[in-house]
């Protein structure tokens, strides 16, 4: 019985020494690589305008990508809705579409069977609301999923869309 406990102490001592050495190396590396605070502040103030331009462009790019994705999801929802309404497709065909998309675009996420049906639900919820459909591209897809999942009446969904746009709610704020 004593032998295993002695060995376990040796192992834990070796492990703790190795951890201490690794921690010391990391701390030394961080300390050596630090820039003096005065230099850092000076650089930030000198390049504030450039940084602001980059951040603004990045924000516009994210908005453009999100608007295009919402537009794509609207179009896919319309297509799926039309095919199912005309009795050309059933639930099984949507599953086949999801599988086909996964094979064709291996790294592309978000086109599973449940998501394709959410796109259909998204289209069907707003297709007759011209006022709302013009605003849809201003919100991210996550916002739409939250609103569709939690607000059933059309008037309530419209209220939350308008409020989320006006108040610039994050998805977490919208969930509350």
C-alpha positions as CSV (number, residue, x, y, z in Angstrom):
1,X,0.0,0.0,0.0
2,X,2.8,2.4,0.7
3,X,4.5,2.0,-2.6
4,X,1.6,3.4,-4.7
5,X,1.2,6.4,-2.4
6,X,4.9,7.3,-2.6
7,X,4.9,7.0,-6.4
8,X,1.8,9.1,-6.6
9,X,3.5,11.8,-4.5
10,X,6.5,11.7,-6.8
11,X,4.4,12.0,-9.9
12,X,2.4,14.9,-8.5
13,X,5.6,16.7,-7.4
14,X,7.0,16.3,-10.9
15,X,3.8,17.5,-12.4
16,X,3.6,20.5,-10.2
17,X,7.2,21.4,-10.9
18,X,6.6,21.1,-14.6
19,X,3.5,23.3,-14.2
20,X,5.5,25.8,-12.2
21,X,8.2,26.0,-14.8
22,X,5.7,26.4,-17.6
23,X,4.0,29.1,-15.7
24,X,7.2,30.9,-15.0
25,X,8.2,30.7,-18.7
26,X,4.8,32.1,-19.8
27,X,5.0,34.9,-17.2
28,X,8.6,35.8,-18.3
29,X,7.5,35.8,-22.0
30,X,4.6,38.1,-21.3
31,X,6.7,40.4,-19.2
32,X,9.4,40.7,-21.9
33,X,6.9,41.3,-24.7
34,X,4.9,44.1,-23.0
35,X,5.1,47.5,-24.5
36,X,5.4,50.5,-22.2
37,X,1.9,52.0,-21.5
38,X,3.0,55.5,-22.6
39,X,4.0,54.2,-26.0
40,X,0.7,52.2,-26.4
41,X,-1.4,55.3,-25.5
42,X,0.6,57.4,-27.9
43,X,0.0,55.0,-30.8
44,X,-3.7,54.7,-30.1
45,X,-4.1,58.5,-30.2
46,X,-2.0,58.8,-33.4
47,X,-4.0,56.3,-35.3
48,X,-7.5,56.8,-33.9
49,X,-8.9,57.9,-37.2
50,X,-7.5,55.0,-39.1
51,X,-8.7,52.5,-36.5
52,X,-12.2,54.2,-36.7
53,X,-12.2,53.9,-40.5
54,X,-11.4,50.2,-40.3
55,X,-13.9,49.5,-37.6
56,X,-16.7,51.4,-39.5
57,X,-15.9,49.5,-42.7
58,X,-15.9,46.2,-40.8
59,X,-19.3,47.0,-39.3
60,X,-20.7,47.9,-42.7
61,X,-19.3,44.6,-44.2
62,X,-21.0,42.6,-41.4
63,X,-24.3,44.4,-42.0
64,X,-24.1,43.8,-45.7
65,X,-23.3,40.1,-45.2
66,X,-26.2,39.7,-42.7
67,X,-28.6,41.5,-45.0
68,X,-27.6,39.2,-47.9
69,X,-28.0,36.1,-45.8
70,X,-31.5,37.1,-44.6
71,X,-32.3,37.8,-48.2
72,X,-31.1,34.4,-49.2
73,X,-33.1,32.7,-46.4
74,X,-36.2,34.6,-47.6
75,X,-35.7,33.4,-51.2
76,X,-35.1,29.8,-50.0
77,X,-38.1,30.0,-47.8
78,X,-40.2,31.3,-50.7
79,X,-39.0,28.5,-53.0
80,X,-39.6,25.7,-50.5
81,X,-43.0,27.1,-49.6
82,X,-44.0,27.3,-53.2
83,X,-42.9,23.8,-54.0
84,X,-44.7,22.4,-51.0
85,X,-47.9,24.4,-51.7
86,X,-48.0,23.2,-55.3
87,X,-47.7,19.6,-54.0
88,X,-44.4,19.2,-55.9
89,X,-42.5,18.6,-52.8
90,X,-43.0,16.9,-49.4
91,X,-41.1,16.8,-46.2
92,X,-38.8,14.1,-47.6
93,X,-37.7,16.3,-50.5
94,X,-36.6,19.0,-48.1
95,X,-34.5,16.3,-46.3
96,X,-33.0,15.4,-49.6
97,X,-32.3,19.1,-50.4
98,X,-30.5,19.4,-47.0
99,X,-28.4,16.3,-47.7
100,X,-27.6,17.5,-51.3
101,X,-26.5,20.9,-50.0
102,X,-24.3,19.3,-47.4
103,X,-22.6,17.2,-50.1
104,X,-22.2,20.1,-52.5
105,X,-21.0,22.6,-49.9
106,X,-19.2,20.5,-47.2
107,X,-18.1,23.5,-45.0
108,X,-21.3,25.3,-45.3
109,X,-23.5,25.2,-42.2
110,X,-27.1,26.2,-41.5
111,X,-28.8,24.3,-44.3
112,X,-30.1,21.4,-42.4
113,X,-33.7,20.2,-42.7
114,X,-34.9,22.1,-39.5
115,X,-33.2,25.3,-40.7
116,X,-34.7,24.9,-44.2
117,X,-38.2,24.6,-42.6
118,X,-37.4,27.7,-40.4
119,X,-36.6,29.6,-43.7
120,X,-40.0,28.5,-45.0
121,X,-41.7,29.6,-41.7
122,X,-39.8,33.0,-42.0
123,X,-41.1,33.6,-45.5
124,X,-44.7,32.5,-44.7
125,X,-44.8,34.6,-41.5
126,X,-44.0,37.9,-43.4
127,X,-44.9,37.4,-47.0
128,X,-48.1,39.4,-46.8
129,X,-46.6,42.2,-44.7
130,X,-45.0,44.6,-47.2
131,X,-44.1,47.1,-44.5
132,X,-42.3,44.5,-42.3
133,X,-40.7,42.6,-45.2
134,X,-38.8,45.8,-46.1
135,X,-37.3,45.9,-42.6
136,X,-36.4,42.2,-42.3
137,X,-32.9,42.7,-43.8
138,X,-31.9,45.1,-41.0
139,X,-31.9,42.3,-38.4
140,X,-29.6,39.3,-38.1
141,X,-31.0,35.8,-38.7
142,X,-30.7,35.0,-35.0
143,X,-33.1,37.9,-34.2
144,X,-35.6,36.5,-36.6
145,X,-35.4,33.0,-35.1
146,X,-36.0,34.5,-31.6
147,X,-38.9,36.6,-32.7
148,X,-40.5,33.7,-34.7
149,X,-40.1,31.3,-31.8
150,X,-41.4,33.6,-29.0
151,X,-43.9,36.0,-30.6
152,X,-46.8,34.2,-32.3
153,X,-49.2,36.9,-33.3
154,X,-48.2,39.0,-36.3
155,X,-48.7,42.3,-34.5
156,X,-46.3,41.2,-31.7
157,X,-43.7,40.0,-34.2
158,X,-43.9,43.4,-36.0
159,X,-43.5,45.2,-32.7
160,X,-40.4,43.3,-31.8
161,X,-38.9,43.8,-35.2
162,X,-39.4,47.5,-35.1
163,X,-38.2,47.7,-31.5
164,X,-35.1,45.6,-32.2
165,X,-34.1,47.8,-35.1
166,X,-34.8,51.1,-33.4
167,X,-33.1,50.2,-30.1
168,X,-30.4,48.1,-31.7
169,X,-31.1,45.2,-29.4
170,X,-28.6,42.3,-29.3
171,X,-30.1,38.8,-29.5
172,X,-29.6,38.4,-25.7
173,X,-31.6,41.6,-25.1
174,X,-34.3,40.4,-27.4
175,X,-34.6,37.1,-25.6
176,X,-35.4,38.8,-22.4
